[in-house]
């Protein structure tokens, strides 16, 4: 028996079995995904704030803090602590001066325009004593902090898009067309840092990147684009802290 003949016979058997079934059932199933971080030791969570930069049209620190707190209130078992957002950029500058480190360009608040401008502030997340003091002030919660870069970007090049065409008989079909386009939009690059409020040490950190591009003649408010990109990232952020489920279905023949 050749391989082609065997394949044909198998297909006929499957077809016959399907035809013999009088009905089928679609059963919903959920596949659990374990969280990346064990937070069972924490009853509270403090979204402390972020060192943010990029565009001045969106306050990445305030908006990210508000959004994450809102999501955690409804999708986490931990109690979310409501307090003022910590001025982390000022804290980082003061910490560097206190420790006698030389001043660096771009360390003034509001001066962050690109990824390299974040480097002078990165030492703050390793400041165990500072985060331990914050933890003691708020009853040793899980602390969420990090950096947020939300910036405009432009890109040009060949883009493939679908275009409707009609033949001489009026029949419609869709064909791929390659055209040169100039596009503009935004890129969002947050880094979420999870700190143990009991010890001040970093438990986990994770980087994300999302972008959205529009036609050059299309206008989209920066804040709308920010929320659009954060909507894509929120499930990944939540999966770090709590179990998530992937919903699907399975078909059973009878």
Helices and strands as residue ranges (DSSP letters): H 3-20, E 24-33, E 44-47, E 51-54, H 60-75, E 79-80, H 88-98, G 115-126, H 128-137, E 142-166, E 172-196, E 202-207, E 210-215, H 222-241, E 244-253
